[in-house]
């Protein structure tokens, strides 16, 4: 089991989703105090340095009193002094935010290989088949041909980016549902990138500009305050 100790919900969710997608069992905790109950079962710990209460440095020192489990420390501070402090506290490796998910996964695999009781690497999964091939999305006066990415928009005929197409398709296929930003990041951006909640918001603004009669008062791409977004094909 990999123990993820991270108090930023979006970061914790994305790390967990990527690790689970790679085949690892994962336990997440938002505080070091809560994580102490799980360290005995952990094969590796992904640890944020800046935590409420006991911080990551102190947590690493506590772990090192009794365990040799590998620790990968995450932090928004990338300067040399911060890295040295983390390594001196007991971390085996250090990764500064923002980081690429493929690098995090590679560092996890490397640490597990070097661990005394290294866990076998999960078998690689086959790549997912392209989504939406040959389909056409239609609502109101808007049309999007997913195979060519050609769209009828407020600005005339436009060629959408692949991500814009996949985001619109995800909304369209889940019309009427409340979709959190984490859901959207997992299903549209996939497991090999590390975007942020702000990335989702920026893409939604772009889609509203293209596909809302009045982007300032959206009828289709509705914000669910504090939760995410919902797509309404037939607004009231």
N, C-alpha and C positions, 0 to 999 in steps of 0.2 A: 504494500500500500504506500502511496506517496501522500504525504501530509503537506497541504498548502496552508500557510499561515499568512493571511493578507486581509487587511481591513477595508480596502477599496473593493466594493462589491463587483464592479465591472471587470476589474483586473482579475479578481479571484475567479469569477465565472468563466472568463476567457481562458485562463490557465487550466482550470478544471476541465473544460470542454475539450481543449486540445489534448490534454493528457489522456482523457477517457477515449477520445477518438483514436489515439495512438495505442490503445489497448491496456492502459494502466488503471488500476483501482485507485480512487482518490478520496481523501477526506479533507474538507476545508474547515478552517476556523478563522474567526475574525480577531481573536486576541490570543496572546501568548499563554495567558492563564488557562483558556479553554483547550489550547493545543497540548498542554502538559499531560492531559489524560490519554493522549493518543500516541505519544512518542515511542512507547514500547513496541507498537505494532508497525511503526513506519520503517520502510526500506530506504527512504530518502525524504528530506524535508526541503520544501521550497519556502523560503522565509523572507518576508518583507522586513526591512530594517526599521522603518518608522511605524510603530504600532502603538495603540493606546495602552496605557498602563505599562506593563513590562515591555520594553522595546526589544527589537530583534537581537541586538548585541547581548543583552542580559539573558535572553532566552537561549541563545547559542551557548553561552557560558554554562547555563544550567544543564543543557543537554550534554555538554562535553564532560560533565562531572562523572557520568555513568555510561554514556553511549558513544559509539564510534559511527553512528549513522551519518551518511553524507548529508551536508547542508549546502544548498544553493541559495545564496542571499540575493534578494532583489532590493533595489533602492533607486530613488530619484537622484541620488547624489553620486556622480561618477568620478569625482576627483580622487587623486591618488591616496590622500590621507583617509578618506572614507573607506576606500577598498582595503587599505591596510588594517584599519580598525576592525572591519568585518572579518577579515582572515585571521587576525590575532585573536578575535573572540571565539573562533572555532569553525568558521565557515570554510568549506572546501573549495568553493568557487563563488564568483561574484558576477552579477549581471545588472547593468544600469538600465533604468527605464528612460524612454520607451525602448522596448526590445522587440526583435522579430521572433515570432513563435518557432520557426524552424531552428533558430539558434538555441532557444530555451530547451527544445526537445533534444537537440544534439548534446547539450551540456548534461541533461538528465541521463541520457543513455551512457555518456562517457563516465559520469560519476558512478552509475550502477555497475558498469564494467569493472571499475577499479575497486568497488566495495568488496570486502572479504566474502560476503555471501551474495554475490551479484545475482540479481534476478534476470532470467532470460529476456532478451529483447522481444517485444511483441512482433508477430509477423506483419509485414507491411500490407496495407489494405489496397485493393485495386482502385485506380482512380474512378471517381463517379462519372457516370455518363452525362453528357451535356444536357442541361435542362431547357425545356421550352422549344426545342428544335421544331421548326415547321409550324408553330402555333401563331395565332393572331389574337391579340387582345383588342377588344372593342368596348368602349363605354362612352356614352354621350356622342360627341362628334369626333372623338379621338380614336385612332387606330394605330397599333404597333405591330409590325411584322417581325417576329422574333428571329427568324432565320436570317434576315438581311439587316435587322435593327433599324429599319426605316420606319419613321413615325409621323403621323399627322398631328401637329401640335399647334399651340397658340402662335408659334413663330413660323408656321408653314411646315414644309417637309424637312425633318431633321434626321440625322443618323445618330442614334443614341450610342453611348458607350456600353460595353458588355455589362458593367456593374449596374448602370441605370436600367437596362433591360431586366436583369435578374432581380433587382429590387422591386421594380414594378410588377413583375410576374409573381414574386413572393406575396406582395400585397394582394394582387388579384386572386390568387389561389386561396387566400385566407381572408377573403372579404367578410366583414362583419366581426372578425375576431380582434381581440386586443393583443397586439404584438409588442413585447418589450424590446428595448434596444438590444439587449443581450440575445433574444431570439433572432432578431434581424441580423446581427453581426455573425452569429453562428451559421445561419442558413444562407446568407447572401455572400458574405466575405469569405466564409469557409475557415478551415483550420490552419492555414499556412500564413496568415497575416495577422497583424495586431493593430487594427484601427481602434478608434475611440467612439464614445457616444456622440461626440461632436461630429464625427464623420457621418453618422447616420443622419443627424439633423441637417447637415449641409446638403446631402443628397436629396432629402425630402424637400428642402427649399427649392432645389433645382427641378424636381418633378412637379412641384406645384406651379412653378413658373411656366412649365411646358403644358401641363394638363389640367389646370384649374381655371375656370372662367374668370374668377377673381382670386388671385393667389393670396391676397390679404384676408380673405374670408373663405377658406377652403370648403368645398362640398364633398370631396372624395377622400383626400388624405387628411384625416382628422387627428389632431393631437389629443391624447388622453392624458390629462395633466398628472404628472408625477409617475406615470406608468409606461407610456410609449405612444404607439400610433394605432389607428384603425382605418381600414379602407372600406368606404361605402360606395357600392356600385349604384344603388338606387337611393340617393339621399332623400330624406323627407322634405 
